[in-house]
Amino acid sequence: MKVIGISGSPRPEGNTTLLVKEALKVIENEGIDVEFISLANKELNPCIGCNLCKEEGKCPIIDDVEEILEKMKKADGIILGSPVYFGGVSAQLKMLMDRSRPLRIGFQLKNKVGGAIAVGASRNGGQETTIQQIHNFFLIHASIVVGDSDPTAHYGGTGVGKSPEDCKNDKIGLETARNLGKKVAEVVKLINKK
């Protein structure tokens, strides 16, 4: 069993990274292999709408996206994290999402457990709309969407941070990220039960 956590922040060591790693720690403590991927230093290019991926099964653009998509295909669970950019995901994460079209051929992310983390500059800073965008991505890929587990049990990890490391002091953000990790691990184990 393996879960990957992807931070869509342009900051390699920002609040989104912190919360995604918190969720992964909980998953790792449950005996599941984890891997963290930051999009901050990756070469990512936008979809150009050529539709060659629908014919050839892969995107013709050469950058770091193909390697990340391969890891997503092999994972049992995926956590996507993003800072809030105008009520939605960052450009970095949106490029990865848009370029995942080849994975819809045969629904290669079907039944993978998907969870979301979002960090806004204030408590009601667009986290829920950003998480909804990530949930929509998973739903369109026929994945299994989960939120943070009890006792918080909402949409996913919701952090507040204006400056890097602000989330270290955000008790709610840390708790919801850890609870998301708990729920992802729980459902991955249920699916892989033999």
PyMOL commands that set and color helices and strands:
alter all, ss='L'
color gray80, all
select helices_A, chain A and resi 15-29+52-56+65-74+91-98+101-104+127-140+166-169+171-191
alter helices_A, ss='H'
color red, helices_A
select strands_A, chain A and resi 2-7+33-38+77-83+113-120+144-145+157-160
alter strands_A, ss='S'
color yellow, strands_A
deselect
rebuild
show_as cartoon
